[in-house]
Amino acid sequence: MEDRIRELERQLGRKTLEAEILKEALELLARAAHPLKDGSR
């Protein structure tokens, strides 16, 4: 049972990291698509 919990925690950590990377990528794409929205002008 402890091995299964450890494996699930490892998988959760990996999925959390993937979600953070995807969120950051989407933010970069949104900024690239709308460069004037960030108020830099």
PQR file of N, CA, C, O and H, with PARSE charges and radii, in Angstrom:
ATOM      1  N   MET A   1       0.828  -1.199   0.000 -0.4000 1.5000
ATOM      2  CA  MET A   1       0.000   0.000   0.000 -0.0000 2.0000
ATOM      3  C   MET A   1       0.874   1.265   0.000  0.5500 1.7000
ATOM      4  O   MET A   1       0.560   2.219  -0.713 -0.5500 1.4000
ATOM      5  N   GLU A   2       1.941   1.293   0.768 -0.4000 1.5000
ATOM      6  CA  GLU A   2       2.821   2.469   0.805 -0.0000 2.0000
ATOM      7  C   GLU A   2       3.489   2.702  -0.546  0.5500 1.7000
ATOM      8  O   GLU A   2       3.678   3.847  -0.959 -0.5500 1.4000
ATOM      9  H   GLU A   2       2.196   0.518   1.347  0.4000 1.0000
ATOM     10  N   ASP A   3       3.851   1.605  -1.242 -0.4000 1.5000
ATOM     11  CA  ASP A   3       4.450   1.750  -2.569 -0.0000 2.0000
ATOM     12  C   ASP A   3       3.463   2.399  -3.534  0.5500 1.7000
ATOM     13  O   ASP A   3       3.838   3.246  -4.345 -0.5500 1.4000
ATOM     14  H   ASP A   3       3.697   0.676  -0.907  0.4000 1.0000
ATOM     15  N   ARG A   4       2.219   1.997  -3.439 -0.4000 1.5000
ATOM     16  CA  ARG A   4       1.179   2.557  -4.320 -0.0000 2.0000
ATOM     17  C   ARG A   4       0.985   4.052  -4.035  0.5500 1.7000
ATOM     18  O   ARG A   4       0.843   4.850  -4.962 -0.5500 1.4000
ATOM     19  H   ARG A   4       1.915   1.309  -2.780  0.4000 1.0000
ATOM     20  N   ILE A   5       0.980   4.421  -2.765 -0.4000 1.5000
ATOM     21  CA  ILE A   5       0.838   5.835  -2.389 -0.0000 2.0000
ATOM     22  C   ILE A   5       2.022   6.641  -2.925  0.5500 1.7000
ATOM     23  O   ILE A   5       1.844   7.737  -3.455 -0.5500 1.4000
ATOM     24  H   ILE A   5       1.095   3.773  -2.012  0.4000 1.0000
ATOM     25  N   ARG A   6       3.228   6.091  -2.783 -0.4000 1.5000
ATOM     26  CA  ARG A   6       4.430   6.775  -3.282 -0.0000 2.0000
ATOM     27  C   ARG A   6       4.358   6.978  -4.793  0.5500 1.7000
ATOM     28  O   ARG A   6       4.698   8.044  -5.306 -0.5500 1.4000
ATOM     29  H   ARG A   6       3.372   5.200  -2.352  0.4000 1.0000
ATOM     30  N   GLU A   7       3.910   5.935  -5.495 -0.4000 1.5000
ATOM     31  CA  GLU A   7       3.781   6.036  -6.949 -0.0000 2.0000
ATOM     32  C   GLU A   7       2.738   7.084  -7.347  0.5500 1.7000
ATOM     33  O   GLU A   7       2.966   7.864  -8.271 -0.5500 1.4000
ATOM     34  H   GLU A   7       3.635   5.069  -5.078  0.4000 1.0000
ATOM     35  N   LEU A   8       1.617   7.104  -6.667 -0.4000 1.5000
ATOM     36  CA  LEU A   8       0.584   8.100  -6.962 -0.0000 2.0000
ATOM     37  C   LEU A   8       1.063   9.513  -6.659  0.5500 1.7000
ATOM     38  O   LEU A   8       0.750  10.446  -7.398 -0.5500 1.4000
ATOM     39  H   LEU A   8       1.432   6.471  -5.916  0.4000 1.0000
ATOM     40  N   GLU A   9       1.820   9.676  -5.577 -0.4000 1.5000
ATOM     41  CA  GLU A   9       2.378  10.997  -5.260 -0.0000 2.0000
ATOM     42  C   GLU A   9       3.363  11.436  -6.327  0.5500 1.7000
ATOM     43  O   GLU A   9       3.407  12.614  -6.684 -0.5500 1.4000
ATOM     44  H   GLU A   9       2.075   8.917  -4.977  0.4000 1.0000
ATOM     45  N   ARG A  10       4.152  10.505  -6.840 -0.4000 1.5000
ATOM     46  CA  ARG A  10       5.109  10.813  -7.902 -0.0000 2.0000
ATOM     47  C   ARG A  10       4.369  11.240  -9.166  0.5500 1.7000
ATOM     48  O   ARG A  10       4.741  12.222  -9.808 -0.5500 1.4000
ATOM     49  H   ARG A  10       4.117   9.548  -6.550  0.4000 1.0000
ATOM     50  N   GLN A  11       3.324  10.502  -9.519 -0.4000 1.5000
ATOM     51  CA  GLN A  11       2.532  10.847 -10.693 -0.0000 2.0000
ATOM     52  C   GLN A  11       1.857  12.204 -10.538  0.5500 1.7000
ATOM     53  O   GLN A  11       1.811  12.995 -11.481 -0.5500 1.4000
ATOM     54  H   GLN A  11       3.021   9.704  -8.997  0.4000 1.0000
ATOM     55  N   LEU A  12       1.334  12.467  -9.348 -0.4000 1.5000
ATOM     56  CA  LEU A  12       0.697  13.752  -9.087 -0.0000 2.0000
ATOM     57  C   LEU A  12       1.695  14.897  -9.240  0.5500 1.7000
ATOM     58  O   LEU A  12       1.373  15.936  -9.817 -0.5500 1.4000
ATOM     59  H   LEU A  12       1.371  11.825  -8.583  0.4000 1.0000
ATOM     60  N   GLY A  13       2.896  14.705  -8.726 -0.4000 1.5000
ATOM     61  CA  GLY A  13       3.934  15.723  -8.864 -0.0000 2.0000
ATOM     62  C   GLY A  13       4.268  15.999 -10.316  0.5500 1.7000
ATOM     63  O   GLY A  13       4.448  17.151 -10.710 -0.5500 1.4000
ATOM     64  H   GLY A  13       3.158  13.861  -8.258  0.4000 1.0000
ATOM     65  N   ARG A  14       4.350  14.940 -11.113 -0.4000 1.5000
ATOM     66  CA  ARG A  14       4.659  15.108 -12.531 -0.0000 2.0000
ATOM     67  C   ARG A  14       3.530  15.839 -13.251  0.5500 1.7000
ATOM     68  O   ARG A  14       3.782  16.722 -14.071 -0.5500 1.4000
ATOM     69  H   ARG A  14       4.204  14.004 -10.793  0.4000 1.0000
ATOM     70  N   LYS A  15       2.292  15.472 -12.948 -0.4000 1.5000
ATOM     71  CA  LYS A  15       1.151  16.136 -13.597 -0.0000 2.0000
ATOM     72  C   LYS A  15       1.044  17.596 -13.170  0.5500 1.7000
ATOM     73  O   LYS A  15       0.667  18.452 -13.970 -0.5500 1.4000
ATOM     74  H   LYS A  15       2.087  14.754 -12.283  0.4000 1.0000
ATOM     75  N   THR A  16       1.371  17.879 -11.928 -0.4000 1.5000
ATOM     76  CA  THR A  16       1.352  19.259 -11.444 -0.0000 2.0000
ATOM     77  C   THR A  16       2.383  20.087 -12.206  0.5500 1.7000
ATOM     78  O   THR A  16       2.104  21.213 -12.618 -0.5500 1.4000
ATOM     79  H   THR A  16       1.677  17.183 -11.278  0.4000 1.0000
ATOM     80  N   LEU A  17       3.567  19.524 -12.390 -0.4000 1.5000
ATOM     81  CA  LEU A  17       4.618  20.220 -13.138 -0.0000 2.0000
ATOM     82  C   LEU A  17       4.190  20.445 -14.585  0.5500 1.7000
ATOM     83  O   LEU A  17       4.399  21.525 -15.138 -0.5500 1.4000
ATOM     84  H   LEU A  17       3.794  18.609 -12.056  0.4000 1.0000
ATOM     85  N   GLU A  18       3.590  19.423 -15.196 -0.4000 1.5000
ATOM     86  CA  GLU A  18       3.106  19.566 -16.567 -0.0000 2.0000
ATOM     87  C   GLU A  18       2.075  20.688 -16.672  0.5500 1.7000
ATOM     88  O   GLU A  18       2.112  21.482 -17.612 -0.5500 1.4000
ATOM     89  H   GLU A  18       3.420  18.546 -14.746  0.4000 1.0000
ATOM     90  N   ALA A  19       1.170  20.754 -15.725 -0.4000 1.5000
ATOM     91  CA  ALA A  19       0.128  21.786 -15.735 -0.0000 2.0000
ATOM     92  C   ALA A  19       0.745  23.173 -15.602  0.5500 1.7000
ATOM     93  O   ALA A  19       0.306  24.109 -16.270 -0.5500 1.4000
ATOM     94  H   ALA A  19       1.140  20.109 -14.961  0.4000 1.0000
ATOM     95  N   GLU A  20       1.751  23.317 -14.755 -0.4000 1.5000
ATOM     96  CA  GLU A  20       2.416  24.610 -14.584 -0.0000 2.0000
ATOM     97  C   GLU A  20       3.125  25.027 -15.864  0.5500 1.7000
ATOM     98  O   GLU A  20       3.081  26.196 -16.247 -0.5500 1.4000
ATOM     99  H   GLU A  20       2.108  22.557 -14.212  0.4000 1.0000
ATOM    100  N   ILE A  21       3.781  24.076 -16.527 -0.4000 1.5000
ATOM    101  CA  ILE A  21       4.484  24.374 -17.775 -0.0000 2.0000
ATOM    102  C   ILE A  21       3.489  24.784 -18.853  0.5500 1.7000
ATOM    103  O   ILE A  21       3.723  25.747 -19.584 -0.5500 1.4000
ATOM    104  H   ILE A  21       3.817  23.126 -16.215  0.4000 1.0000
ATOM    105  N   LEU A  22       2.377  24.053 -18.954 -0.4000 1.5000
ATOM    106  CA  LEU A  22       1.365  24.387 -19.955 -0.0000 2.0000
ATOM    107  C   LEU A  22       0.737  25.754 -19.687  0.5500 1.7000
ATOM    108  O   LEU A  22       0.476  26.512 -20.620 -0.5500 1.4000
ATOM    109  H   LEU A  22       2.187  23.271 -18.361  0.4000 1.0000
ATOM    110  N   LYS A  23       0.499  26.065 -18.432 -0.4000 1.5000
ATOM    111  CA  LYS A  23      -0.077  27.361 -18.077 -0.0000 2.0000
ATOM    112  C   LYS A  23       0.870  28.489 -18.492  0.5500 1.7000
ATOM    113  O   LYS A  23       0.443  29.504 -19.042 -0.5500 1.4000
ATOM    114  H   LYS A  23       0.711  25.449 -17.673  0.4000 1.0000
ATOM    115  N   GLU A  24       2.159  28.294 -18.219 -0.4000 1.5000
ATOM    116  CA  GLU A  24       3.152  29.298 -18.592 -0.0000 2.0000
ATOM    117  C   GLU A  24       3.232  29.452 -20.107  0.5500 1.7000
ATOM    118  O   GLU A  24       3.348  30.569 -20.612 -0.5500 1.4000
ATOM    119  H   GLU A  24       2.507  27.470 -17.772  0.4000 1.0000
ATOM    120  N   ALA A  25       3.169  28.342 -20.832 -0.4000 1.5000
ATOM    121  CA  ALA A  25       3.215  28.386 -22.291 -0.0000 2.0000
ATOM    122  C   ALA A  25       2.005  29.137 -22.843  0.5500 1.7000
ATOM    123  O   ALA A  25       2.135  29.941 -23.766 -0.5500 1.4000
ATOM    124  H   ALA A  25       3.074  27.435 -20.423  0.4000 1.0000
ATOM    125  N   LEU A  26       0.834  28.871 -22.278 -0.4000 1.5000
ATOM    126  CA  LEU A  26      -0.367  29.578 -22.734 -0.0000 2.0000
ATOM    127  C   LEU A  26      -0.269  31.075 -22.476  0.5500 1.7000
ATOM    128  O   LEU A  26      -0.694  31.878 -23.307 -0.5500 1.4000
ATOM    129  H   LEU A  26       0.729  28.218 -21.529  0.4000 1.0000
ATOM    130  N   GLU A  27       0.287  31.453 -21.330 -0.4000 1.5000
ATOM    131  CA  GLU A  27       0.466  32.874 -21.033 -0.0000 2.0000
ATOM    132  C   GLU A  27       1.419  33.526 -22.027  0.5500 1.7000
ATOM    133  O   GLU A  27       1.186  34.650 -22.471 -0.5500 1.4000
ATOM    134  H   GLU A  27       0.632  30.800 -20.656  0.4000 1.0000
ATOM    135  N   LEU A  28       2.492  32.820 -22.375 -0.4000 1.5000
ATOM    136  CA  LEU A  28       3.436  33.357 -23.361 -0.0000 2.0000
ATOM    137  C   LEU A  28       2.775  33.505 -24.731  0.5500 1.7000
ATOM    138  O   LEU A  28       2.974  34.507 -25.418 -0.5500 1.4000
ATOM    139  H   LEU A  28       2.682  31.907 -22.014  0.4000 1.0000
ATOM    140  N   LEU A  29       1.994  32.510 -25.119 -0.4000 1.5000
ATOM    141  CA  LEU A  29       1.289  32.588 -26.401 -0.0000 2.0000
ATOM    142  C   LEU A  29       0.277  33.729 -26.407  0.5500 1.7000
ATOM    143  O   LEU A  29       0.137  34.433 -27.408 -0.5500 1.4000
ATOM    144  H   LEU A  29       1.832  31.696 -24.560  0.4000 1.0000
ATOM    145  N   ALA A  30      -0.417  33.911 -25.307 -0.4000 1.5000
ATOM    146  CA  ALA A  30      -1.401  34.995 -25.225 -0.0000 2.0000
ATOM    147  C   ALA A  30      -0.707  36.344 -25.347  0.5500 1.7000
ATOM    148  O   ALA A  30      -1.206  37.240 -26.027 -0.5500 1.4000
ATOM    149  H   ALA A  30      -0.304  33.340 -24.494  0.4000 1.0000
ATOM    150  N   ARG A  31       0.438  36.496 -24.694 -0.4000 1.5000
ATOM    151  CA  ARG A  31       1.182  37.755 -24.793 -0.0000 2.0000
ATOM    152  C   ARG A  31       1.710  37.978 -26.206  0.5500 1.7000
ATOM    153  O   ARG A  31       1.727  39.108 -26.695 -0.5500 1.4000
ATOM    154  H   ARG A  31       0.844  35.768 -24.140  0.4000 1.0000
ATOM    155  N   ALA A  32       2.142  36.901 -26.861 -0.4000 1.5000
ATOM    156  CA  ALA A  32       2.646  37.022 -28.236 -0.0000 2.0000
ATOM    157  C   ALA A  32       1.512  37.381 -29.196  0.5500 1.7000
ATOM    158  O   ALA A  32       1.728  38.112 -30.163 -0.5500 1.4000
ATOM    159  H   ALA A  32       2.128  35.983 -26.464  0.4000 1.0000
ATOM    160  N   ALA A  33       0.320  36.876 -28.939 -0.4000 1.5000
ATOM    161  CA  ALA A  33      -0.824  37.152 -29.813 -0.0000 2.0000
ATOM    162  C   ALA A  33      -1.358  38.564 -29.598  0.5500 1.7000
ATOM    163  O   ALA A  33      -1.924  39.163 -30.512 -0.5500 1.4000
ATOM    164  H   ALA A  33       0.144  36.282 -28.154  0.4000 1.0000
ATOM    165  N   HIS A  34      -1.181  39.091 -28.402 -0.4000 1.5000
ATOM    166  CA  HIS A  34      -1.694  40.426 -28.052 -0.0000 2.0000
ATOM    167  C   HIS A  34      -0.590  41.228 -27.358  0.5500 1.7000
ATOM    168  O   HIS A  34      -0.679  41.495 -26.159 -0.5500 1.4000
ATOM    169  H   HIS A  34      -0.721  38.604 -27.659  0.4000 1.0000
ATOM    170  N   PRO A  35       0.443  41.610 -28.099 -0.5600 1.5000
ATOM    171  CA  PRO A  35       1.604  42.257 -27.467  0.2800 2.0000
ATOM    172  C   PRO A  35       1.313  43.605 -26.814  0.5500 1.7000
ATOM    173  O   PRO A  35       2.064  44.019 -25.930 -0.5500 1.4000
ATOM    174  N   LEU A  36       0.253  44.303 -27.213 -0.4000 1.5000
ATOM    175  CA  LEU A  36      -0.020  45.618 -26.638 -0.0000 2.0000
ATOM    176  C   LEU A  36      -0.878  45.546 -25.380  0.5500 1.7000
ATOM    177  O   LEU A  36      -1.076  46.565 -24.719 -0.5500 1.4000
ATOM    178  H   LEU A  36      -0.357  43.967 -27.931  0.4000 1.0000
ATOM    179  N   LYS A  37      -1.388  44.378 -25.036 -0.4000 1.5000
ATOM    180  CA  LYS A  37      -2.249  44.248 -23.863 -0.0000 2.0000
ATOM    181  C   LYS A  37      -1.504  44.360 -22.539  0.5500 1.7000
ATOM    182  O   LYS A  37      -2.128  44.592 -21.504 -0.5500 1.4000
ATOM    183  H   LYS A  37      -1.228  43.549 -25.573  0.4000 1.0000
ATOM    184  N   ASP A  38      -0.183  44.200 -22.551 -0.4000 1.5000
ATOM    185  CA  ASP A  38       0.562  44.234 -21.293 -0.0000 2.0000
ATOM    186  C   ASP A  38       0.855  45.654 -20.809  0.5500 1.7000
ATOM    187  O   ASP A  38       1.475  45.842 -19.762 -0.5500 1.4000
ATOM    188  H   ASP A  38       0.324  44.012 -23.392  0.4000 1.0000
ATOM    189  N   GLY A  39       0.403  46.659 -21.584 -0.4000 1.5000
ATOM    190  CA  GLY A  39       0.576  48.041 -21.153 -0.0000 2.0000
ATOM    191  C   GLY A  39       1.956  48.613 -21.373  0.5500 1.7000
ATOM    192  O   GLY A  39       2.315  49.615 -20.754 -0.5500 1.4000
ATOM    193  H   GLY A  39      -0.101  46.506 -22.434  0.4000 1.0000
ATOM    194  N   SER A  40       2.739  48.000 -22.242 -0.4000 1.5000
ATOM    195  CA  SER A  40       4.109  48.466 -22.452 -0.0000 2.0000
ATOM    196  C   SER A  40       4.187  49.698 -23.349  0.5500 1.7000
ATOM    197  O   SER A  40       5.275  50.235 -23.558 -0.5500 1.4000
ATOM    198  H   SER A  40       2.447  47.186 -22.745  0.4000 1.0000
ATOM    199  N   ARG A  41       3.086  50.142 -23.868 -0.4000 1.5000
ATOM    200  CA  ARG A  41       3.100  51.337 -24.720 -0.0000 2.0000
ATOM    201  C   ARG A  41       2.624  52.555 -24.022  0.5500 1.7000
ATOM    202  O   ARG A  41       2.582  53.632 -24.617 -0.5500 1.4000
ATOM    203  H   ARG A  41       2.202  49.706 -23.698  0.4000 1.0000
TER
END
